[in-house]
Amino acid sequence: MGGPKVFAPVKVEAARRVIEDEWSSVCDQAELTKADRNRLWGRQFLNPFALYNY
């Protein structure tokens, strides 16, 4: 039987894809500077340690 652990990696991968695909558009809408974009990318969103051992 598939429990939450079976579906979690699929959900995480889907969320990661959406963030990567929409990042530029959302940053444009928020009028973020290039420095702000770079500061947030990989720190607030898609932090490599957030998914460690997932």
FENDASUL-V183905 format. One record per residue. N is the residue number from 0. PHI is phi as a letter, one per 30 degrees, with the letter a starting at -180 (NA if undefined). Layout:
BEGIN
((N	PHI) (N	PHI))
END
This chain:
BEGIN
((0	NA) (1	c) (2	c) (3	e) (4	d) (5	d) (6	d) (7	e) (8	e) (9	d) (10	d) (11	d) (12	d) (13	d) (14	d) (15	d) (16	d) (17	d) (18	e) (19	d) (20	d) (21	c) (22	e) (23	d) (24	d) (25	d) (26	d) (27	d) (28	d) (29	d) (30	h) (31	d) (32	d) (33	d) (34	d) (35	d) (36	e) (37	d) (38	d) (39	d) (40	d) (41	i) (42	c) (43	d) (44	c) (45	i) (46	e) (47	d) (48	d) (49	d) (50	c) (51	e) (52	i) (53	d))
END
